[in-house]
Amino acid sequence: MSGDVDIAIVGAGAAGLAAARRARDFGLSFVVLEAKNRIGGRAHTDTETFGTAWDRGAHWLHSAAVNPLTRMADVLGQPYLKRESFRNRNLHLGTHWADIEECDDCNAEMDAAFDAVDALGGSGLDVPVSQALDGSSRWYRLIEHVHEAISAFPPERISALDLHCYYDSGENWPLIRGYGALIEACGASVPVSLETPVDEIAWAGKGVQLATPRGTIKARAAIVTVSTNVLASGRIRFLPGLPVEMQRALEAVPTGFADKVAFQFSRDVFGLPDTSYASFMDERDPARHALSFQIRPFGKELAIAYLGGRFAGEMERAGEAAMVDMARAALADMFGSAILDHLVKVAATQWGNDPHTMGAYACALPGHADQRTVLAQPLDGKIFLAGEAVHASWFSTVQGAWLSGIDATERVARSLLPV
């Protein structure tokens, strides 16, 4: 494969597909180069493992009422469950299910913790989120878990100022057929060269040249949508190398850990309404990490555990078997070991070990909240980064990646097309 195009787009996740669709609107020629054998990137709906859809990556339409992909879902006939955001209504404390008073106390303290973090960031202090949290709180492990799930890093490695910049309308609507399925539908008309990793991008002189195992692509500009970890690792060589400022920005906004462990059962063993949520915090063992579960999503006999941050990284290093054992033990403590008699199949994600992503989503480290703006700066008017890490207020989300891809193409168009 070789040829000359206006734009070479690296990656066929949400950002890359959005960039390609916008390039088509402008009448610009393009090629999309994807290392994986599928499109969607970190939005991936798996229908093979369990014979039914479940999302290995992104799942919720965050800030759904104002999320542009909600409108896309409507147009493409991709249904979602419109509901208020979930809270700790089903909370197991190791020996018992929390009563109403305990749940209310947990929720109140969770809200207060997030308010304190937001106030810290809102004051302009680019300091760790942990400075606003009370580590002695009864509910600290759950508060820590939620922060790790949101930002993919532990509180001491999350910038309070960066988190303050995130826009959240409070609506999180799960997609019934999967977020990956929605992104696949959005990109169905986009030609993509699959299993075509980019090994090198030469950007000296006129235009750019992208070396792949299938040949070299010459383009007037490149939009690169891979994760900050992949770029920082040097997995894609840049000739000349990336400027020091850009390399520092990549390292200041690293891609963290967020994973799932999914269990399939032969029948309903939980006795909870469809698409319920349950949290687990074992008060018998302070060293045990808190977890959250989605129970029977859309009536399917599944339970999906969520873990993030330092804990997810530790579990990935321990291996899939250890990850499964950990989540299975929590389910047994919550619902009784007899449910395991009806366990059919288990699967776990390991986004940090995926060579094409090297993590789940990006978080600005304390003291580096301003580095997303560095990532958004084009290099010599020819290389433009896109992806969730680049978006200023919807980072960590699919819609952030989608909009950053559109923005990158529009900036390329302004530089390439006559006024």
Stockholm file with secondary structure:
# STOCKHOLM 1.0

chainA/1-419         MSGDVDIAIVGAGAAGLAAARRARDFGLSFVVLEAKNRIGGRAHTDTETFGTAWDRGAHWLHSAAVNPLTRMADVLGQPYLKRESFRNRNLHLGTHWADIEECDDCNAEMDAAFDAVDALGGSGLDVPVSQALDGSSRWYRLIEHVHEAISAFPPERISALDLHCYYDSGENWPLIRGYGALIEACGASVPVSLETPVDEIAWAGKGVQLATPRGTIKARAAIVTVSTNVLASGRIRFLPGLPVEMQRALEAVPTGFADKVAFQFSRDVFGLPDTSYASFMDERDPARHALSFQIRPFGKELAIAYLGGRFAGEMERAGEAAMVDMARAALADMFGSAILDHLVKVAATQWGNDPHTMGAYACALPGHADQRTVLAQPLDGKIFLAGEAVHASWFSTVQGAWLSGIDATERVARSLLPV
#=GR chainA/1-419 SS CCEEEEEEEECCBHHHHHHHHHHHHHTCCEEEECSSSSSBTTCCEECSSSSSCEESSCCEEETGGGCHHHHHHHHHTCCBCCCCCCCSSSEECSSSBCCHHHHHHHHHHHHHHHHHHHHHHHTTCCCBGGGGSCTTSTTHHHHHHHHHHHHSSCGGGSBHHHHHHCCCCSCEEEBSSCHHHHHHHHTTTSCCBCSCCCCEEECSSSSEEEEETTEEEEEEEEEECSCHHHHHHTSSEEESCCCHHHHHHHHHSCBCCEEEEEEEESSCCSCCCSSEEEEECCTTCTTSCCEEEEESGGGCSEEEEEEEHHHHHHHHHHCHHHHHHHHHHHHHHHHCGGGGGGEEEEEECCGGGCTTTSSSCBCCCTTCTTHHHHHTSCBTTTEEECSGGGCSSSTTSHHHHHHHHHHHHHHHHHHHSCC
#=GC SS_cons         CCEEEEEEEECCBHHHHHHHHHHHHHTCCEEEECSSSSSBTTCCEECSSSSSCEESSCCEEETGGGCHHHHHHHHHTCCBCCCCCCCSSSEECSSSBCCHHHHHHHHHHHHHHHHHHHHHHHTTCCCBGGGGSCTTSTTHHHHHHHHHHHHSSCGGGSBHHHHHHCCCCSCEEEBSSCHHHHHHHHTTTSCCBCSCCCCEEECSSSSEEEEETTEEEEEEEEEECSCHHHHHHTSSEEESCCCHHHHHHHHHSCBCCEEEEEEEESSCCSCCCSSEEEEECCTTCTTSCCEEEEESGGGCSEEEEEEEHHHHHHHHHHCHHHHHHHHHHHHHHHHCGGGGGGEEEEEECCGGGCTTTSSSCBCCCTTCTTHHHHHTSCBTTTEEECSGGGCSSSTTSHHHHHHHHHHHHHHHHHHHSCC
//
